[in-house]
C-alpha cells in the first residue's frame, strides 16, 4: 500500500509534467507560427520562465473575463504593485525588461488549440510577429498561461541583474578573509 506522502508526491510530479508538457506544446506552436512567417524560432529563456511563473501565480484563481488576458484593452492591463519583488525573485531589474513583452491569457481548462489562437489571433500577434524577440518563457496557473518574450538587447534580454551577485560575492569573500585571519591569529597565540 502506498503511503499518502508517496501519492501526494506522485500527483505533484504528474501535475508538473502536464504543465511542462502543455507549455512545451505552446512554445512549439508559437515557433511553428513564427516559422510560417519566416521568423526565427524563440529559444527558451530561463529568466523569462521565472518571470512568467511569478506573474502566472498572481493571476491564479482570477476568473476569465473580457478585461483579462488577451481580451484586455491595451493600456488597461492589470498592474502589479509588487512588480519589483517579482523581478527581484528572478534576480532581474526593470532595465532588462523594458523591451520585453509580457502576455497573459486566460483560457478555461487551457485548451491547447484555444491557447495558441489566443496568442496568434489577438493583440499579442504583433509581438509574436516581431523579429526583435528571440527568447521566451512560459508558465501556467489554473486557467492562466503567461508568455514572456525577450530580445537580445540589454533592455529586453532579461539577463540577471548585475552587481547584486557580485556584491554578495565580495561580501562573502570579505567575511571569509576576516574569519581566516582570526583563525590564524588564534592559532599563532
MARFIBA-957272 format. One record per residue: residue in one letter; x, y, z of N, C-alpha, C, O in turn. Coordinates in steps of 0.001 Angstrom, whole numbers, padded with zeros to 6 digits, always signed. Each point is the difference from the previous one (the first is absolute). Layout:
# MARFIBA-957272
AXYZXYZXYZXYZ;...
This chain:
# MARFIBA-957272
X+000847-001184+000000-000847+001184+000000+000893+001249+000000+000923+000100+000808;X-001188+000823-001685+000800+001222-000112-000366+000971+001113-001166+000133+000373;X+002161+000525+000136-000252+000970+001062-000641+001259-000588+000164+000285-001186;X-000891+000465+002012-000602+001249-000488+001048+000975-000531-000267+000737-000949;X+001459-000727+001552+001064+000889-000466+000434-000365-001412+000198+000878-000840;X-000049-002186+000574+000381-000458-001342-001060+000384-001027+000321+000433-001106;X-001584-000596+001485-001094+000339-000917+000002+001499-000281-000197+000420-001140;X+000421+000387+002175+000053+001444-000165+001158+000402-000914-000174+000835-000887;X+001353-001424+001097+001166+000298-000834-000225-000415-001445+000363+000729-000923;X-000957-001892+000725-000290-000474-001350-000971+000945-000696+000173+000321-001176;X-001201+000126+001909-000960+000952-000562+000662+001304-000406-000304+000562-001052;X+001214-000086+001894+000712+001240-000314+000869-000165-001236+000053+000896-000842;X+000625-002025+000724+000842-000257-001170-000827-000079-001279+000400+000525-001039;X-001565-001190+001121-000879-000093-001171-000459+001391-000409-000023+000321-001188;X-000352+000531+002189-000430+001360-000310+001134+000787-000658-000220+000692-000994;X+001428-000796+001546+001135+000713-000585+000289-000481-001412+000277+000807-000887;X-000340-002113+000673+000251-000542-001340-001053+000498-000976+000323+000351-001135;X-001596-000315+001571-001077+000478-000869+000201+001472-000308-000172+000434-001139;X+000538+000333+002162+000209+001424-000174+001155+000259-000960-000129+000798-000928;X+001264-001472+001149+001142+000167-000894-000355-000429-001409+000405+000641-000970;X-001161-001725+000853-000379-000512-001306-000870+001010-000752+000207+000219-001194;X-001175+000395+001875-000886+000935-000681+000724+001299-000363-000271+000579-001052;X+001190-000113+001907+000751+001202-000378+000987-000321-001117+000262+000846-000855;X+000291-002064+000852+000868-000415-001114-000795-000030-001299+000488+000437-001043;X-001714-000955+001107-000855-000036-001195-000305+001406-000487+000003+000265-001202;X-000268+000639+002147-000288+001378-000388+001212+000634-000665-000144+000671-001023;X+001337-000868+001581+001207+000565-000609+000218-000586-001395+000380+000722-000922;X-000616-002019+000763+000122-000607-001338-001002+000623-000964+000329+000286-001151;X-001560-000078+001631-001021+000621-000850+000371+001422-000387-000165+000399-001153;X+000663+000360+002111+000428+001380-000283+001152-000004-000992+000036+000818-000919;X+000907-001738+001101+001133-000067-000930-000433-000433-001392+000566+000472-000986;X-001547-001351+000876-000543-000376-001314-000657+001208-000659+000172+000242-001195;X-000918+000503+001981-000638+001222-000491+001055+000978-000510-000144+000558-001088;X+001209-000349+001873+001064+000912-000418+000733-000516-001240+000383+000783-000869;X-000192-002096+000791+000661-000580-001184-000835+000252-001250+000546+000234-001078;X-001876-000282+001221-000870+000255-001161+000127+001439-000482-000356+000313-001137;X+000864+000563+002001+000221+001403-000362+001461+000272-000331+000405+001155-000141;X+000391-002224+000015+001439+000092-000277+000750+000768+001089+000946+000736-000281;X-001383-000919+001520+000684+000599+001151+000771-001091+000723-000322-001183-000107;X+001339+001595+000841+000786-000980+000758-000848-000580+001136-000946+000624+000480;X+001316-001826-000073-000707-000608+001120+000460+000652+001291+001106+000534+000080;X-001955-000581+000916+000329+000537+001319+000680-001097+000806-000456-001143+000021;X+001540+001498+000636+000677-000965+000868-000497+000218+001423-000410+001099+000374;X+000457-002157+000400-000462+000112+001376+000990+000847+000801+001211-000216-000052;X-001746+001173+000785+000789+000905+000820-000382-000268+001464-001136+000258+000398;X+002070-000768+000396-000290-000373+001386-000495+001179+000834-000884-000163+000841;X+001443+001338-001067-000438+001171+000761-001410+000418-000403-000782+000447+000839;X+000459-000592-002120-001361+000275-000456-000956-001038+000593-001131+000326+000361;X+001595-001587-000260-000811-001041+000653-000314+000396+001435-001141-000109+000448;X+002152+000565+000261-000171+000386+001402-001014+001133+000127-000900-000060+000839;X+001044+001095-001672-000916+001138+000067-001415-000431-000385-000970+000422+000629;X+000851-001260-001659-001319-000494-000403-000649-000765+001152-001197+000139+000250;X+001985-000938+000443-000520-000771+001129-000486+000914+001123-001058-000239+000581;X+001813+001268-000278-000391+000922+001065-001282+000742-000364-000870+000194+000850;X+000751+000217-002099-001197+000724-000431-001197-000940-000060-001106+000385+000382;X+001311-001614-000856-001094-000974-000049-000558-000263+001395-001209-000151+000171;X+002088+000096+000821-000460-000202+001382-000910+001140+000444-000928-000218+000778;X+001184+001425-001264-000838+001150+000359-001396-000110-000609-000970+000495+000574;X+000868-001137-001724-001293-000148-000664-000788-001208+000503-001208-000085-000219;X+001876-000838+000882-000645-001233+000448-001270+000318+000793+000003+000833+000906;X-001073-001510-001270-001267+000185+000694-000864+001121-000550-001179+000091+000340;X+001747+000773-001192-000809+001062-000602-000843-000580-001125+000500-000807-000784;X-001751+001194+000687-000847-000507-001076+000366+000627-001347+000556+001096-000062;X-000876-001808-000998+000175+000553-001350-001146+000969-000265-001168-000347+000173;X+001505+001558-000593-001019+000987-000363+000459+000699-001268+001087-000270-000512;X-001916+001163+000013+000403+000731-001202+000935+001159+000332+000329+000804-000872;X+000099-000718+002125+000966+001030+000370+001292-000617+000513+000815+000677+000628;X-000630-001978-000899+001228-000669+000426+000661-000672-001193-000664-000350-000976;X+001969+000176+001063+000743-000742-001020-000014+000672-001348+000080+001224-000101;X-000185-002043-000947+000087+000498-001369-001168+000905-000373+000102+000753-000968;X-001212-000802+001710-001160+000843-000289+000115+001393+000591-000844+000859-000255;X+001878-000633+001040+000170+001282+000671+000252+001105-001019+000756-000173-000957;X-001399+001297+001181+000253+001165-000842+001390+000514+000364+000282+000236+001174;X+000608-000057-002190+001355+000472+000304-000026+001249+000879-000765+000934-000239;X+001614-000945+001254+000071+001108+000930-000834-000211+001252+000127+000752+000966;X-000989-001783-000975-000829-000252+001177+000396-001299+000697-000736-000504+000849;X+001902-000036-001211+000461-001245+000596+000157+000162+001505+000247+001095+000506;X-000396-002222+000199+000184+000019+001445+001446+000398+000313+000944-000485-000623;X-000803+001358+001580+001320+000419+000446+000317-000731+001298-000888-000219+000824;X+002129-000152-000641+000412-000682+001215+000846+000953+000829+001124+000324-000385;X-001650+000132+001523+000793+000905+000826+001287-000654+000499+000964+000688+000336;X-000957-002021-000291+001190-000700+000480+000877-000496-001152+000789-000929+000168;X-000935+001560-001344+000803-000385-001163+001497-000003+000307+000700-000917-000430;X-000184+001913+001161+001429-000053+000352+000355-001262+000798+001095-000542-000154;X-002008+000077+000997+000248-001227+000764+000022-001218-000923+000796-000918+000195;X-001678+000914-001204-000017-001100-000965+001328-000042-000749+000573-001068-000212;X-000095+002244-000184+001292+000080-000691+001122-000456+000917+000875-000760-000413;X-000899+001218+001646+001040-000350+000961+000050-001511+000224+001082-000578+000106;X-002249-000058-000036-000048-001450+000189+000762-000717-001117+000608-001048+000216;X-000653+001639-001416+000667-000596-001166+001392+000599-000234+000626-000272-001025;X-000148+001077+001961+001315+000651-000092+000076+000911-001219+001011+000041-000700;X-002098+000686+000459-000079+000930-001125-000242+001400+000536-000384+000183+001155;X+000616+000807-002020-000423+001355+000333-000758+000552-001195+000035-000576-001087;X-000717+001687+001290-000890+000543-001024+000717+000375-001291-000617-000016-001066;X+001899+000352+001132+000698+000431-001211+000146-001114-001024+000142+000283-001189;X-000173-001548+001616+000164-001102-000951-001345-000559-000473-000047-001000-000716;X-001057+001663+001130-001328-000466-000421-000750+001045-000817-001134-000239-000416;X+001754+001397+000179-000689+001089-000697-000467-000395-001404-001095+000382-000413;X+001903-001133-000316-000358-000391-001369-000659-001375-000071-000346-000469-001084;X+000174-000172+002230-000631-001319+000027-001514+000148-000151-000543+001091+000177;X-000123-002177-000500-001456-000008-000096-000541-001027+000981+000436-001152+000020;X-001390+001584+000792-000645-000889+000965-001451-000177-000455-000763+000962-000084;X+000406-002205-000205-001292-000264-000616-000776-001082+000761+000210-001190-000234;X-001108+001597+001146-000831-000979+000691-001258-000314-000816-000543+000872-000679;X+000098-002102+000750-001249-000389-000666-000753-000963+000909+000595-000830+000687;X-001898+000960-000700-000843-000871+000799-000877-000814-000942-000760+000554-000794;X+000874-001870+000893-000780-000913-000831-000520-001109+000907+000788-000754+000570;X-002111+000648-000430-000535-001054+000862+000568-001372-000356-000011-000418-001158;X+000499-000257+002170+000596-001330-000108+001236-000033-000902+000471-001080-000355;X+000047+002221-000010+001208+000134-000826-000014-000914-001214+000966-000716-000263;X-002068+000748-000472-000113-000747-001253+001140+000434-000922+000122+001176-000341;X+000708-002140-000058+001231+000291-000750-000237+000841-001249+000706+000982-000228;X-001699-001362-000589-000255+000745-001240-000463+001425+000291+000407+000946-000675;X-001265-000804+001691-000487+001336+000350+001105+000865+000583+000057+001202-000258;X+000820-001813+001042+001112+000763+000580+000866+000558-001122+000344+001182+000010;X+000009-002020-000972+000845+000463-001108-000683+001114-000782+000637+001003-000325;X-001918-001161+000019-000694+001051-000754-000154+001274+000828-000111+001087-000567;X+000101-001199+001896-000037+001191+000845+001254+000846-000204-000022+001211+000221;X+001092-001834-000635+001234+000745-000247+000145+000390-001469+000460+001103-000297;X-000839-001974-000616+000230+000268-001421-001109+000826-000647+000199+000566-001075;X-001364-000492+001719-001128+000728-000598-000550+001051+000961-001214+000164+000123;X+002101+000535+000546-000415+001036+000940+001013+001135-000076+000868+000027-000873;X-000998+000901+001801+000957+001112+000051+001428-000499+000193+000954+000714-000311;X-000800-001945+000826+001336-000547+000234+000709-000410-001286+001220-000163+000000;X-001949-000004-001082+000636-000431-001248+001031+001018-000473+000988-000366-000636;X-001211+001635+000941+000982+001028-000374+001371-000281+000604+001025+000161-000663;X-001013-000578+001913+001274-000337+000638+000577-001282-000583+001202-000088-000246;X-002062-000909+000023+000489-001258-000573+000528+000191-001415+000876-000746-000439;X-001396+001733-000275+000436+000277-001370+001254+000856-000051+000543+000228-001081;X-000077+000243+002207+001131+000923+000054+001317-000782+000083+000206-000801+000911;X+000668+001050-001870+001276-000731-000060+000968+000389+001115+001007-000682+000195;X-001286+001759+000542+000911+000387+001080-000035-000989+001160+000937-000053+000796;X-002015-000736-000694-000101-000972+001090+000706-001288-000381-000227-000562-001071;X+001096+000103+001980+000815-001185-000284-000145-001096+001061+000411-001139-000221;X-000992+001482+001363-000126-000969+001079-001381+000047+000605-000747+000958-000195;X+000410-002011+000940-001321-000053+000626+000067-000783+001298+000825-000895+000181;X-001717+001266+000703-000233-000750+001227-001497-000175+000142-000767+000918-000288;X+000350-002089+000730-001422-000284+000108-000302-000644+001341+000810-000745+000551;X-001991+001047-000041-000455-000617+001247-001518+000001+000008-000643+000807-000671;X+000085-001731+001445-001455-000058+000121-000389-000229+001443+000712-000637+000777;X-001871+001180-000450-000607-000174+001319-001505+000015-000195-000558+000995-000463;X-000098-002082+000811-001450-000055-000166-000361+000135-001465+000508-000737-000845;X-001396+001692+000544-000410+000252-001385+000896+001025-000687-000281+000412-001126;X+001342-000004+001784+000865+001063-000514+001305-000546-000543+000595-000918+000564;X-000165+001499-001662+001333-000266-000532+000637+001361-000269-000661+000925-000475;X+001945-000816+000784+000727+001254-000215+001200-000295-000879+000770-000924+000260;X-000624+001726-001309+001167-000081-000880+000773+001304+000159-000566+001088-000102;X+001855-001214+000351+000881+001171+000090+001009-000127-001131+000725-000990-000091;X-000684+002000-000769+000935+000004-001128+001193+000883+000338-000152+001074+000581;X+001341-001540-000955+001225+000766+000241+000684+000323-001320-000217-000658-001017;X+001046+001687+001066+000770+000418-001178+001474-000318+000261+000355-000547+001043;X+000486+000898-002001+001443-000142+000228+000647+001359+000269+001212+000163-000141;X-002036+000804+000528+000511+001322+000357+000122+000104+001525-000684-000728+000720;X+001534+001610-000227+000127+000149+001453-001327+000349+000692-000222-000390+001147;X-000650+001114-001836-001266+000425+000613-001107-001040-000100-001122+000249+000440;X+001419-001408-001010-001042-001013-000124+000497-001412+000139-000743-000950-000249;X+001986+000794+000641+000620-001333+000047-000421-000837+001198+000136-001224-000011;X-000649+001886+001048-000320-000660+001263+001229-000680+000589-000098-001061+000618;X+001248+001681-000816+001235-000501+000610-000034+000318+001480-000560+001021+000399;X+001147-001874+000421-000016+000260+001442+000601+001361+000326+000907+000483-000677;X-001442+000118+001732+000480+001309+000449+001479-000087+000323+000436-000883+000737;X+000326+001803-001293+001433+000019+000289+000227+000768+001275-000775+000882+000368;X+001832-001228+000285+000337+000701+001224-000514-000712+001234+000689-000036+001020;X-001885-000531-001088-000567-000655+001174+000802-001240+000348+000414-000169+001147;X-000188-000704-002129+000761-001212+000264+001432+000304+000365+000565-000628+000896;X+000032+001595-001587+001389+000321+000298+000130+000656+001369+001014-000181+000673;X-002025+000941-000247+000019+000609+001316-000019-001076+001082+000733+000088+000985;X-001577-001105-001174-000046-001108+000954+001345-000725+000038+000476-000393+001065;X+000122+000224-002231+001279-000699-000093+001088+000785+000741+000807-000584+000723;X-000789+001896-000906+000986+000833+000677-000219-000056+001510+000957-000144+000760;X-002197+000256-000327-000304-000052+001438+000404-001341+000586+000578-000055+001085;X-000876-001018-001790+000364-001332+000473+001523-000129+000086+000530-000517+000984;X+000165+000990-002019+001469-000064-000009+000584+000785+001158+000949-000451+000641;X-001502+001606-000370+000477+000824+001109-000156-000746+001324+000941-000083+000790;X-002144-000461-000554-000258-000712+001254+000869-001254+000123+000462-000336+001090;X-000249-000334-002183+000847-001191+000019+001444+000378+000337+000665-000692+000771;X-000194+001777-001344+001367+000466+000282+000151+000374+001473+000990-000368+000633;X-001952+001088-000090+000045+000376+001410-000006-001252+000873+000752-000085+000970;X-001582-000868-001306-000068-001241+000769+001330-000747-000037+000486-000466+001030;X+000090+000355-002202+001282-000704-000129+001118+000722+000752+000829-000643+000643;X-000803+001967-000721+001016+000761+000740-000182-000168+001513+000979-000121+000737;X-002218+000113-000287-000281-000203+001421+000463-001375+000444+000621-000139+001054;X-000915-000867-001844+000450-001351+000316+001527-000096+000014+000574-000669+000860;X+000067+001322-001791+001449-000002-000064+000597+000656+001240+000964-000505+000575;X-001542+001637-000165+000476+000684+001200-000201-000869+001252+000865-000034+000874;X-001982-000651-000790-000257-000887+001132+000985-001159+000042+000431-000414+001077;X-000079-000102-002225+000948-001095-000060+001418+000441+000373+000759-000774+000583;X-000407+002005-000915+001330+000517+000296+000156+000344+001472+001130+000092+000480;X-002180+000096+000227+000105+000356+001435+000409-001156+000821+000134+000125+001217;
